[in-house]
Amino acid sequence: MRFSLHIIVENKSSFQIESSFQIDKWFLSNCSSLTWINMSVSKKLAQKEVISLLSNFTPCDVSDSLNKHGIADGGFIPNLVNRSPLVGDKSSAVGKAFTVLYAPKSDPRPAIKGSYIDIVPPGSIVVLGLPLEAQLINAPYVKVNNALYGGLMSTRAKYLGANGSVILGRIRDLDEHNDLEYPVWSYGVGTSAPGPLVKVVGIDVPLQVKVPTLEESKPEQVLTINPGDYIIADKNGVVRLPDDDKLESVLDYIPKRVDADTKVAADIKSGKPAKESQDLWRSKI
């Protein structure tokens, strides 16, 4: 995000800088007036600011921006269904991915001691997954029929300040999630707890997700959800947004595109051709 700033000091001299910087306390204490006009200053947004901003937009809005930035899939994580909807005035559940990897009990990796649910960071989205060998590219998308996640997990996650949970597998206790008004997404539902079949082998590790492709020679590909990615989710689905050097540009484009498409919608309702209006307003972004 960028801000405009022009500093005028007591002796009427002025200057402009176009870079990130900090103003020290001495300078501020020795200036009789500060007028903020016309200076571009880059500011790295804090996590809370990014979450607050993204909460006002939908995953579709974020995907449009990611498409514009060369991400063909728009960051979409397919096949997830909203089981417990977002409640309140926010457009999306948003948070940084707190990732948890389950694996079959036969996996040689040792089980993680303790419970991941007791260390969920505030402002996070809990994301649970399975290794590639336990996944399918077609429904039901995983080979594990036991639920990986249940109502007690949502109860604890909500208490600790998480903003939602995304389960790349089955969940259970639908009424409990809904009664908590805590948003949850999953591939499917089930009845049995995970313990008899799987164990937690990784926390805050990358999760690989097997998805189909259009290429006959390469029928599947792997997308990765990294810990710390921003997750944006609503009834349309779930999108991952990397916290990288493109983040500022992606965020900057989102409201501009939404504004342009609002104007396109108004034009279409008044009888104008869709393509003509899209070309007009989107060219102004």
Buried (B, 14 or more C-beta within 10 A) or exposed (E): EEEEBBBBBEEEEEEEEEEEEEEEEEEEEEEEEEEEEEBEBEEEBEBEEBBBBBBBBBBBBBBBBBBBBEBEBBBBBBBBEBBBEBEEEBBBBBBBBBBBBBBBEEBEEEEBEEEBBEEBBEBBBBBBBBBEEBBEBEEBBBEBEBBBBBBEBBBBBBEBEBBBBBBBBBBBBBEBBBEBEBBBBBBBEBEBBBEEBBBBBBBBBBBBBBBBEEEEEEEBEEBEBBBBBBBBBBEBBBBBBBBEEBBBEBBEBBBBBBEBBEBBEEBBEEEEEEEEBBEBBBEEE
